[in-house]
Amino acid sequence: MAAEALIVVDVQNDFCPGGALAVSGGDEIVPVVNDLIRKFEHVILTQDWHPAGHSSFASVHPGKAPFETVAMSYGEQTLWPDHCVQGSTGADFHPSLEWTRAELVIRKGFRTGIDSYSAFFENDRRTPTGLAGYLRDRGIESVILCGLATDFCVAFSALDAVARGFSTSVVLDACRGIDLNGSLSAMITRMRQAGVRMV
C-alpha cells in the first residue's frame, strides 16, 4: 500500500450534527473512517480553517442569506453560515476521529478573500495547496477519499486528484453530502464521468 494514500476530508465538528454547517449523518461516518485510517500507511487530513469574517460567510454580505450565491472575482460562490473559524471548537476534528495517525494536515480556506473546497486548489482553481507535490515526492500514485461533504469538498478534491494524474477512489459509505439543490447526485455523476471510482 506504499503507493496509496487515504485523504480524510473535513471531519470537523461544524460539519457534524450540532455544528454550524451540519451535514446530516456527518458523525455516522467516523467509525468507518477510523477503520480506513487503520488500514493505510499514508493518511492525510484536510481541515477547513477560515479566519473570522471570511468572504464565503453570508454574514459579511449584507442582505444575503446562507446558501445564496454571490459573484466573486474567481466565479460564483455559495455563501455559508460562519463555520470552522480558526481556533474554534467547530474547526476541531470530531472528538472520536483517530486523526493522530495523519502524517499531513492540509488547512484550506485560510485566505480571507477566497474559499477552498478542494484539497488541491483554492476555488480560483489556480492557487495550489501543495498536496499534489507532497504526494508525488512520497511516491504516492493512488488516493482514496472519504469525509465531508460528498458533493463539495470531497468531490472537488477527487476531481482535482484525477486531473492531476492520480488514480482516485471515493468511499461513499465513509462520506455524507449536503445535497444543495440536487448537488449530491450531480457531483457523483460528475466524479464518475471524470474517472473517479466509487467504492
C-alpha positions as semicolon CSV with decimal commas, in nm:
position;residue;x (nm);y (nm);z (nm)
1;M;0,000;0,000;0,000
2;A;0,301;0,228;-0,006
3;A;0,185;0,392;-0,330
4;E;-0,159;0,473;-0,185
5;A;-0,280;0,745;0,049
6;L;-0,606;0,795;0,233
7;I;-0,731;1,155;0,228
8;V;-0,984;1,227;0,504
9;V;-1,174;1,544;0,417
10;D;-1,302;1,789;0,680
11;V;-1,434;1,556;0,951
12;Q;-1,478;1,855;1,181
13;N;-1,729;1,948;1,449
14;D;-1,900;2,219;1,248
15;F;-1,985;1,967;0,973
16;C;-2,136;1,719;1,220
17;P;-2,478;1,733;1,390
18;G;-2,493;2,031;1,623
19;G;-2,232;2,218;1,421
20;A;-2,268;2,546;1,235
21;L;-2,287;2,377;0,892
22;A;-2,404;2,032;0,993
23;V;-2,416;1,760;0,731
24;S;-2,697;1,516;0,805
25;G;-2,543;1,200;0,949
26;G;-2,195;1,350;0,937
27;D;-2,095;1,187;1,264
28;E;-2,211;0,845;1,143
29;I;-1,908;0,809;0,917
30;V;-1,649;0,844;1,195
31;P;-1,623;0,470;1,282
32;V;-1,597;0,384;0,910
33;V;-1,330;0,650;0,858
34;N;-1,138;0,525;1,161
35;D;-1,139;0,172;1,016
36;L;-0,994;0,310;0,694
37;I;-0,729;0,509;0,880
38;R;-0,606;0,190;1,050
39;K;-0,561;0,020;0,712
40;F;-0,347;0,282;0,540
41;E;0,021;0,356;0,582
42;H;-0,023;0,709;0,448
43;V;-0,305;0,920;0,592
44;I;-0,366;1,286;0,507
45;L;-0,635;1,503;0,661
46;T;-0,786;1,827;0,540
47;Q;-0,919;2,092;0,776
48;D;-1,140;2,387;0,685
49;W;-0,966;2,679;0,857
50;H;-1,140;3,011;0,798
51;P;-1,048;3,345;0,952
52;A;-1,338;3,531;1,115
53;G;-1,520;3,739;0,855
54;H;-1,427;3,508;0,568
55;S;-1,566;3,620;0,231
56;S;-1,766;3,297;0,191
57;F;-1,969;3,370;0,505
58;A;-2,319;3,504;0,437
59;S;-2,281;3,723;0,746
60;V;-2,033;3,951;0,566
61;H;-2,267;4,012;0,271
62;P;-2,550;4,247;0,375
63;G;-2,891;4,121;0,265
64;K;-2,762;3,776;0,178
65;A;-2,856;3,450;0,350
66;P;-2,668;3,122;0,377
67;F;-2,685;2,906;0,064
68;E;-2,745;3,203;-0,165
69;T;-2,470;3,280;-0,415
70;V;-2,261;3,585;-0,500
71;A;-2,023;3,665;-0,781
72;M;-1,661;3,668;-0,669
73;S;-1,350;3,751;-0,872
74;Y;-1,300;3,378;-0,929
75;G;-1,662;3,295;-1,015
76;E;-1,987;3,210;-0,840
77;Q;-1,953;3,144;-0,468
78;T;-2,209;2,974;-0,243
79;L;-2,245;3,162;0,085
80;W;-2,227;2,959;0,404
81;P;-2,306;3,008;0,772
82;D;-1,997;3,112;0,967
83;H;-1,814;2,783;1,022
84;C;-1,474;2,629;1,103
85;V;-1,333;2,958;1,230
86;Q;-0,964;2,924;1,311
87;G;-0,905;2,805;1,666
88;S;-1,273;2,743;1,740
89;T;-1,425;2,420;1,871
90;G;-1,619;2,398;1,547
91;A;-1,296;2,382;1,350
92;D;-1,162;2,095;1,562
93;F;-1,169;1,741;1,428
94;H;-1,458;1,531;1,554
95;P;-1,355;1,408;1,901
96;S;-1,388;1,042;1,802
97;L;-1,181;1,076;1,485
98;E;-0,849;0,890;1,517
99;W;-0,663;1,173;1,348
100;T;-0,327;1,140;1,523
101;R;-0,201;0,889;1,262
102;A;-0,214;1,155;0,992
103;E;0,126;1,243;0,850
104;L;-0,003;1,569;0,700
105;V;-0,290;1,810;0,768
106;I;-0,381;2,041;0,481
107;R;-0,555;2,354;0,608
108;K;-0,769;2,526;0,349
109;G;-0,985;2,837;0,324
110;F;-0,747;3,042;0,538
111;R;-0,720;3,324;0,282
112;T;-0,993;3,576;0,366
113;G;-1,084;3,659;0,009
114;I;-1,118;3,311;-0,140
115;D;-1,291;2,989;-0,042
116;S;-1,138;2,646;-0,082
117;Y;-1,329;2,321;-0,130
118;S;-1,057;2,107;-0,282
119;A;-0,762;1,957;-0,100
120;F;-0,554;2,050;-0,407
121;F;-0,662;2,403;-0,509
122;E;-0,832;2,712;-0,378
123;N;-1,160;2,797;-0,554
124;D;-0,981;3,023;-0,801
125;R;-0,853;2,693;-0,949
126;R;-0,504;2,847;-0,970
127;T;-0,370;2,860;-0,615
128;P;-0,237;2,516;-0,515
129;T;-0,231;2,381;-0,161
130;G;0,091;2,189;-0,229
131;L;-0,074;1,850;-0,179
132;A;-0,002;1,721;-0,530
133;G;0,369;1,790;-0,490
134;Y;0,375;1,626;-0,147
135;L;0,211;1,311;-0,283
136;R;0,450;1,291;-0,577
137;D;0,753;1,344;-0,354
138;R;0,634;1,050;-0,143
139;G;0,585;0,828;-0,448
140;I;0,209;0,811;-0,399
141;E;0,015;0,742;-0,719
142;S;-0,329;0,649;-0,588
143;V;-0,560;0,835;-0,349
144;I;-0,872;0,718;-0,169
145;L;-1,101;0,989;-0,034
146;C;-1,367;0,999;0,234
147;G;-1,524;1,261;0,459
148;L;-1,749;1,564;0,442
149;A;-1,920;1,670;0,235
150;T;-1,952;1,431;-0,059
151;D;-2,084;1,693;-0,301
152;F;-1,846;1,976;-0,214
153;C;-1,504;1,926;-0,057
154;V;-1,479;1,550;-0,125
155;A;-1,599;1,583;-0,484
156;F;-1,382;1,880;-0,576
157;S;-1,081;1,708;-0,419
158;A;-1,150;1,390;-0,616
159;L;-1,193;1,578;-0,944
160;D;-0,866;1,764;-0,890
161;A;-0,686;1,442;-0,795
162;V;-0,789;1,280;-1,124
163;A;-0,697;1,594;-1,318
164;R;-0,350;1,588;-1,160
165;G;-0,298;1,229;-1,271
166;F;-0,371;1,034;-0,954
167;S;-0,572;0,713;-0,957
168;T;-0,870;0,822;-0,747
169;S;-1,143;0,647;-0,550
170;V;-1,416;0,772;-0,314
171;V;-1,552;0,551;-0,036
172;L;-1,917;0,657;-0,040
173;D;-2,003;0,474;0,286
174;A;-1,747;0,699;0,455
175;C;-1,898;1,020;0,317
176;R;-2,213;1,224;0,368
177;G;-2,346;1,501;0,145
178;I;-2,516;1,838;0,186
179;D;-2,734;1,790;-0,126
180;L;-2,795;2,156;-0,203
181;N;-3,045;2,178;-0,491
182;G;-2,958;1,830;-0,617
183;S;-2,582;1,877;-0,581
184;L;-2,521;1,526;-0,443
185;S;-2,645;1,335;-0,746
186;A;-2,491;1,589;-0,984
187;M;-2,145;1,568;-0,827
188;I;-2,147;1,187;-0,801
189;T;-2,228;1,176;-1,173
190;R;-1,957;1,431;-1,247
191;M;-1,699;1,232;-1,049
192;R;-1,788;0,908;-1,227
193;Q;-1,765;1,076;-1,567
194;A;-1,420;1,208;-1,476
195;G;-1,295;0,859;-1,393
196;V;-1,328;0,858;-1,014
197;R;-1,411;0,511;-0,884
198;M;-1,689;0,482;-0,627
199;V;-1,616;0,204;-0,380
